[in-house]
Amino acid sequence: MPAKDTFHDSVRNALMKDGWTITHDPFRIAVGQKDVFVDLGAERVLAAEKGGERIAVEVKSFQGPSDIRDLETALGQYVLYRSLLSRAEPDRTLFLAVPVSVFSGTMEEPIVRPVIEDMRVALLAFDAQAEVIVRWKTWPSTGESSAT
């Protein structure tokens, strides 16, 4: 099983504070004889619906010497996991969780933003110290929201 990211527990706690139930830690996707592990699986029952929302969350700290290199690695995992998840559990949305400073900094860089948009990367910005979700971003932009 892979090692946990530096902010794994902070994101887990932030999701629970936001009303999510952690269903998997980690979320295992098995294909053939190989497994991959997304950091977290969670769901939230919506009062107005019979069902609910189901997500998987890959946590990235972006603490390496280069944010662009960290992004390359994160996007590779994200694309792999999203493809496999779409076959295993098509009703579950994959999010890439990043610190709020990365969300408002690196993810807004002119070299990064078009790639994030083109790939329709669902983002979750978190504050690791406060252990709260600050913002969710999905594409198209009508899926954007801020934590209340």
Secondary structure, 3 states (H helix, E strand, C coil): CCCCCCCHHHHHHHHHHCCCEEEECCEEEEECCEEEEECEEEEEECCCCCCEEEEEEEECCCCCCCHHHHHHHHHHHHHHHHHHHHHHCCCEEEEEEEEHHHHHCHHHCCCCHHHHHHHCCCEEEEECCCCEEEEEECCCHHHCEECC
